[in-house]
Amino acid sequence: YIRIVDGKISKKDKVRFMSSKSNASFDALEIGHFLPKLTPCETLGTGEVGYFISNIKTLGDVRVGDTMTLAHAPASKMLPGYREPQHMVFADFYPTNPGDYEGMRDALEALALTDSSLTFDAVTSDALGFGYRCGFLGLLHMEIIEQRLEREFDMDMIQTAPSVTYQLLYHDGTIGWVHSPGALPPPDKFEELREPIARVSMLMPTEYIGPVMQISTDHRGIFIRQEHLSQSRVQLVYDIPLAEIMYDFYDKLKSATRGFGTLNYEVTGYKADKLVKLSIMVNGDDVDALSSIVHVSRADMRGRAVIKKLRKEIPRHLFEVRLQAAVGSKILARESIAALRKDVTAKCYGGDITRKRKLLEKQKAGKRRMRQVGSVDIPQKAFLAVLGGDEK
């Protein structure tokens, strides 16, 4: 649907969209009015509202609210009011059945037709296979898309932990963006790493001020102001890193206020802090789907929690499985899953101990060779347990 602000458009004119990165032009195959049915006409002029049918095949070429102009006589500037959606939360969706990969793409394209703020790109994970990295306006937007995929399109999928967009300041003064932990360059390649800060407003009964302040402080919050709205209601305002309120902050707020607390947040900017990439390794291989960017004070606790969960969920193999949490080259936590063993000495009935020792050494050498070439099967329930966000 279009509104003509200045000029006119006729059938078979070539037009383009001013915010499109492809700079492609499209034919006006049909234009018309609403009377109230779609009624074709030859020309739409200034002040008129109508519809426009064209040969647009890529969703990225057109956005709701964009300015359309004639290709042969383009406008000098866009109309005011349009702004590109700013994606603050990113998450990866992987179909549990690899055969549903194309179906998930069709489902995301169908959702993007009615929700121009949704973006998605194909990604590949060594652990989870082929999937899509989706960009959302916030946590609520992400939850709505996830539920629509499950209910409307019957998609069975694994969702990675949501991550925020981090800002990089390089040594030459240029700015870069990081949407996933795997895309973070080595620390010597940039000057500082900045995280998004949210201005969080919380409403609650006055008797719960203490517990809510403690929760906010535990999540690296900075107190801004306190305002008493009435004798029984108070508003607390904190600046809290967006990554800190993405997991269980809301649940903790509800628990501390017995369900009476409410929360609203708005991203206000970016701030540099001591942030590091926490890598989770299985037998020395980095599992990108489990890596995360955390504050240096949380790295040890988060790493140990993830390793303990993986140790419970990953089944035993014919060789020892080493689980490690690391920041750079420093190992923060380590767990081992013992190998399944056959009692090779069962057939030895007494006699010289050297016979048993030879059999055990032979088994040990075989396990060593198996560990070098064997691959670890990480079940889906292990990813779901880790991505739950509980660090206890």
N, C-alpha and C positions, 0 to 999 in steps of 0.2 A: 504494500500500500504506500502511496506517495502523496506528498503535498507540494505543489508548485509554489515556490516563494518568489521566484523572478524568472522571466522568460517563458518558454514553451517547449514541449516535447511532442514530437509527431511519430507516427508509426514508421518503423524501419530506421529511426535515428540510432546512432551509435553513442552509448553512454558509458561512463566509468564511475567508480566509487572512489572518493578522494582519500579515504583512509586505508584503502586496499594496498598491500605491499606488492602485489603482482602487477599493478598498473594495467590490468587487462581491461579491454572494452567489450561491451555486449550489445547485441541488437535488440531494439524494442520490437518484439514480435507482435505484441498486442497491447494496447492501452485502452482505458475506458473509465466510465463513471459507475457509481453505485445508485441504482434507481428503483428499489433498493437492490435489485439483482445486478450482477456484473453485466454492464452494457457497453460493448465496444464503441470506440469513436476514433476519429483520425488525429485529433490534437487535444492536448490539455494545456491550458494557459495559466497565467499568474493568478493565484488565489484559489485555484481549483484543487479538489481532492479526488483521487481516483486510484486505479490499480495499474500494475505494470507487469507484464509477462515477458521473460527473457530466457536466454539460453545459458543461465548460470548453473554450473555443474559442481562448483567447489564452495563449501560453506564459508571458508575463510575469505572469500572475495567480497562478501557482503555482510554488513552488520546492521542491526536495528538501530536507527537514529543517525546513520551515516548520511553524508551529503552526496547526492548524485548530480553529475554535471555532464554536459555534452562533450564527447571525445574530441571533436574538431574545434570547439570553442570553450575550453574549460574555464571554470570560475577561478578567480585569483586566490580565494581563501574559503575555508569551510564555514558553514553556518555555525553560530555559537550553540552550545548546549550539549554537543556530543563529546563523550570522553571514553577512552578505551577502558574496559573493565580491568580492575587491578586485582590479580589473583594473589591471595595471601596464603592459601593452603594448597598443598599438593599431596596426592596419594596415588599409589599404583594399584591397579586392578588386574588380577590374573585369573582367567577362567580355570576352575579345577579340572575340567576336561579340555585337553588341548584342541579338540575338535570344535570347541565353541569360540575359538579365537575370532573367526570371521563374523559369527553371530553377535559377539560383543561389540565389534566395530559398527555393525549395522544398528545396534541398539543405541550406542553413544551418538551416532549421526542423527538418529531419530530424535533423541533428547535435545541435541544441539539445535535442531530446527526451531524449537520453541524456547530455547534458553541459550541466547547468544553469549552469555558469560561463561559457559562451559567450554573448556578446551581440552584436547587430548592428543597425545602423540604415542606412537608405538615404542615400546621398550622391551629389552630382553634381559632376563635374569638367569644366571647359571643354576640357581636353586629352584626358581618358580616357572621358568620357561618364558613364553611370549605373553605380553600383556600391554597395558596402556597406562601412561602417566597422565593423570587428569589434574587440571587446575580449577580451583574453586574460589569463590569470594570469601568464604569462611567455613567454620565447622558445620553450621546448620545447612548451608548449601551442599556440603559434602554428604551429610547424612540423608538429605532428600534425594540426591542422585543415586546413592547406594540403594535406598529403599525402592526407588522406581525401577532400577535395574532388576532387583529381585522380584518385585511384585508384578510389574507390567510385562517384563521380558523373560521372566523365569530363569534368570542367570544365577548359576551357582559359582561363586568366585571367592578368591582370597584377596583381602585388602591389606596393603601394608600400612604401617603406622603413618599417620599424617605428618607431613613436614612443612615447615614454613620456608619462605624465600629469604635467604641471607644475602647481605650486600658485602661485596669485596672491594677493598681499596688497594689497588696495586701500587708498586713502588714508583711508577711514573705518574701517579695521580689519577689514573683512569678508574672508572667504576665498573664492576662486573656483578653478576647475579648468580647465585647457586640455588638450584631447586631441589637437589638431592645430595645426600652425603657422598655418594660415589663421584659426583662432579666436583668435589672440593679439591683444589690443587694442593700440593705440598706447602707447608707453612713458610718455606723460604721464597715462595713465588709471590706472596702478597704482603702488604704492610699491616692490615688489620681486617678482622672479620666482624661484621656488624649484624645484630639481630633485630627484628621488628619489636617495637615496644607498644603495648596496648594500654590505653587509658581505661581502667576498669571501674565501673560504678556499681556498688552493691547496696541494696536496700534490705533491711532486716529489723527485727525487734531489738530494742536497746539492750536487752539482757544478753545478747549474743555478740556484743562488740569484741570482747576479749578473744574468744575462739576464732572469730573471723580475722582479726588482726594477726593472730599467730599463724593461721593458714597462709595469709598473704605474705607475711615475712618469710615463711618457709619456702615459698615459691619465688624468692628474690624480688619481692615487691617493694616499692618505695612509696611511703605514705605521702599523699598530696593534701587531702583535707577531710574533715569530718563535719557533717551538717545534720542537725536535729530537725527533722521535718515535723515532728509532733512529740508529745510526751512519751510515746511508745515506739516511734519509728525513727531510724537514723540512716543516713547515707554515708558510706565510706568510699573514698576515691583513692585508688592506687595506680601507680605505673608498674605494670608487670610484663615481663617478656612474653610475647605471644606463644612461644613454644611451651611455656610453663602452664598455660591455661588450656592446652589442647587435650590433655589426657584425663586426669581425674580431679581437676580443680573444682569444676562445677559439682561433682558428686560430693566432694569434701565440704563444699559450702552448704549444700542441702543437708548433709548429715549434721554439721555443726549447728545449723539453725533450725533443725527438726522440720525442714521443708518450707520454712517461712522466708528464706532468703532468695533474692533474685539477683541476676547479674546481667550487665550490659557492657560491651566493650567496643572501642574504636581504635584502630591503629593510628598512632600519632607520628611515628618516624622510626629511625634506625639508630642504634647505639652500639658502640664497640665494647666488647667484653672478652674475657678469657674463655673462648670457645674452642673445643677440640673435637676431632673426629674419633668416635669410639668404634673400633673395628672388632667384629666377631669372627673368629677363625675356627674352622673345623679341619683338623689334621693339616694345619698350616695354610689352608686356602681361605681367603677372605670371602665371607658370605655377604654380598652387597645388600640383600634384602633385610638383613638384621643390623646393618651399620646405622649409626645415628650421629648427629652433631649435638653435643651436650656441653654444659658448663664444666670447667675443669674440677670444680668442687663436687660435682655429681658423677663424674666419670667412674670412679672406683665403685661406688654403690650400685650404679646402673650396670656396670660390667659384671659384677659378682651375681646380681640378681638374674641377668640373662643367662649366664653360664649355668647356674643352678637349675633354672627351668629347662634348659636344653638337656642337661644330664638326666632329668626325670623323663623326658619325652622321647629322646632318641633311643631306639632299641639297640641291644648289643649286637656287634658284628663278629666275624671270625677273626678280627684283628682289633687291637686297642684303638680307640677313638679319642683324640686329644681335642679338648675344647679350650679356647683361649680368648680373653678379652684384652685388647691392646689399644694404646694411644701412641701412634707412631711406632717406634721400635721397643717401647716399654710395655711389658706384659703386666697387666693389672690383676688378672685372675686366671686360674687354670683348674680344670677338672678333667678327669679321665674316665672313660667308660671301658671297663675291663672286657677283654676278648672272651668269646665263647671258647672253652677248652675241652678237648677230648683227653681222657685219662689214658695216655699212651703207655703208662707203666702197668696197666691192669693185667697184661699178659705175662708179666714177669713175676714168678713165684719164688721169692728169695734169691739166693745166689749173690754174685758179685755186684756191688753197687755201681760199678762202672757201666754196666749195661743200661741201667735206668738213667744214669747221667747222660749217656750218649743219646738216648731217645729224647730226653728233655731238651738237650741242646739242639737236636735236629728239628724239634717242634718250634723252638724259639727262632731258629733261622728261617723257617717257613713262614712264621707270623711276621717277621721283619720284611721279607720279600712281599708278602700280601699287603702290608701296610703301604708299601711304596706304590703299588699298582692298583689297589682296591679303592673304590669310591664309597662314600658314606651316604646312605639313604636317609634324608631328613624328612620325616613325615609332616603332613600339613598341620596336624595338631600341635607340633612343636612350634611352627610359625605363629599359629593362633595364640598359643600360650604366651609367647614372648611379646607379641604385639598388643597384648591386653593392657600394657602400661603399668601394671602393679609392680612396684619395686620392693616390696616387703620380702 
